[in-house]
Amino acid sequence: MALDTETVSKIAHLARLGVDEAEFDTYVRNLSDILAFVEQLNAVDTSGVPPLAHPLDEKQRLREDRVTETDQRDKFQKIAPRTEAGLYLVPKVIE
Amino acid sequence: MHNKTLAELAAGLRAGEFSSEELTRHLLARIGRLDPRLNSVITLTEERALAQARAADARLATGEVGPLTGIPFLHKDIFCTDGVRTSCGSRMLDNFEAPYDATVTEKLAAAGAVMLGKTNMDEFAMGSSNETSFYGPVKNPWDLERVPGGSSGGSAAAVAARLAPAATGTDTGGSIRQPAALCGITGIKPTYGRVSRWGMIAFASSLDQGGPMTRTAEDAALMLAAMAGFDERDSTSIDRPVDDYAAALGRPLQGLRIGLPKEYFGEGLDAAVGAAIEAAIDEYRKLGAEVQDISLPNTALAVPAYYVVAPAECSSNLSRFDGVRFGHRCENPRDLEDLYVRSRGEGFGAEVKRRIMVGTYALSAGYYDAYYLKAQQVRQLIRKDFIDAFEQVDLILGPTSPTPAFRLGEKADDPVTMYLSDIYTIAVNLAGLPGLSIPAGFVDGLPVGLQLIGSYFDEARLLNAAHQYQQVTDWHGRVPEGFE
C-alpha cells in the first residue's frame, strides 16, 4: 500500500509526532514499504481463526481493590520538567 | 579475573581468592580502558557498584551466600534503576532518573549481584543492529566495523569483550538471541511471563521478555534463576514455581528429540552459517539426540505479523511520553498540542517514529480489522505450528540469524531488510515460547549462533541442551582479539 504525503501527515498528527519537513519524503517511502511488506498477511485465509490475545491463554488477573502504593508525589515530581505546588504545569489550555 | 565465567568467579569469591571489591574495581577499570572502542556502556555506576561489592564481601565473610553474591553484571538501560539514569537509548529519557527499581533490578540486587552500569541499546529496544541508539552505535568486538546486533547490543558486546561476566537483556523479536549470536555469547529469552516486566520500559507488551546474556549456559542458568519468578505487580506474570535450572544442566541428552524446521534452512540462509549449524547438529547426534525434520509452515508470516503487532503496541505504550510528567520537554511550547508534538518529535529518533506511525495507522479507525486483528489471527496460526511440532519433538534447532554480523550502516537505510535479520527469532516471541542462542562456530572470524527453541516453561531443558553442547565444544570460550 503506497501512502501519500497527506496520509502520513494525518498519521503524524494522530500520534502527536513532529516530523521535519526535510524528512517527510523518507517517511512516506519507508512507511509505504513497511505496509506493502505486512500486506502479505492478506493472502492468508484466517476465517474462523480466533485472534491470539495472550500466548498462554491466561486471563487478566484481578486483585483486591485496596491501596498498595504509598504517596511518592515529591519523588515523582522531582523528575518532571515543570511543576508548581504539587501540580504538573502545561501551557494554558482554557482561555 | 575477567576471563573466568560467572560460575568460576562465584567459586573464587567463596574460596577467598579475591574479593568482590577487587573484582569490581578490575572490571570498572577494564570498562574504562576498553569500552571507548565499543561504546557498550551508557552510564557507569561506580559508587553504587563499590558499595554493593563491599556489602557482598561482608556477606561472603559470613558464608551466607548465593551463586550471585558479589558477581558484577551490566544492566540493559531499559530496566529502571532508582536514582540512576534509565535512558532506554533515547534522547526522550536522557534526563530520566528512574524513581524506582524494576523487579529484575531488585531481584538481582537481593541476590547480591553488583551492578557496574547500564548498557547501550537500540532506542526503546527497536532495532536489530544497535544503530538506532541516541548514544551512538555499539561496535562488535569481533570486528569493530560491524554491528553487535540489537537491541541488546551493548550487553552482548560487553559480555563478549569480557567487560562483565553477565548482562541483562530484553527480547521482543530477537533482541537477546540475535546480538548473542552476532557477538558469540549465550543468551536466553524465557517463556512470556517467566521474568517480570515491571519496571522494564515497555515496547510491545505482549512480546517483551527479559533474560540473561552470559558466556556459558551454566552462567545463564544461575542468572535466570535469580531473575525469574512470579510478580504480582506485572499483570502478565505467571504464577508458577521456577525450576532448578542449575540442577538440570548435567542431564545426558540420550534420546532427546530435536526437530529441524525445514523453513529455517532454506533460501536466505548464508551457506557458511548453514554449514556451521549442520556441524552442531552432528555434535547433538553424538551426544545421543535423535534428530528429525519438521515443518513450521507459517514461518514466512512471522515477520510481517510482528511488524503489525509490535508497532501497534509500541504506539500505545509510547503515548506516555508527552513532555509533561517526565522525560524530554521542548522549549517554549506555544500550546499543549505544540508541547506534545515537539517534545515527541525531538525526543524520538527515526526508527521509533516509523514504528509509532505504522502502529498508529494499523490501529486507526477503519484499519484495525485489516491489520491488527489479522496479525493476531496469523499469530494464532504461528503458535499452532509450534504446538504441533512439540508433539513430535522436545526441542527445535536452527540458526539464530541468517548471516553473521553485518557492517555498520549496511542496512540502516532500509527498514524492511533490517527487519528480515530477525526472521528466525520473531516467531518465538509471537508464540510466547522460550528460545536460546549459543555460539556454534565462526565464519570469516565472525561468530555464528545456534538457536534452540523449547516448549512453554522448558527453560531447564534448553539450558541443559546448551550446557551439554558446551561440554564438547569450545566456541563459547573464544575471545575476540584485543579483549583477551
Interface residues (C-beta under 8 A of the other chain):
Chain A: L3 T7 V8 I11 A12 L14 A15 R16 L17 G18 V19 D20 E23 T26 Y27 N30 L31 D33 I34 L35 F37 V38 E39 Q40 L41 N42 V44 T46 V49 P50 P51 L52 A53 H54 P55 L56 E58 Q60 R61 R63 Q72 K75 F76 K78 I79 A80 P81 R82 Y88 V90 P91 K92 V93
Chain B: N95 F96 E97 P99 T191 Y192 G193 S206 E232 S235 T236 I238 N298 A300 L301 V303 P304 A305 Y307 V308 S315 S319 D322 G323 V324 R325 F326 G327 R329 P333 R334 D335 L336 E337 D338 L339 Y340 V341 R342 R344 G345 E346 F348 A350 K353 R354 I356 M357 V358 T360 Y361 S364 A370 Y371 L373 K374 A375 Q376 Q377 V378 R379 Q380 L381 R383 D414 P415 V416 Y419 L430 A431 G432 L433 Y456
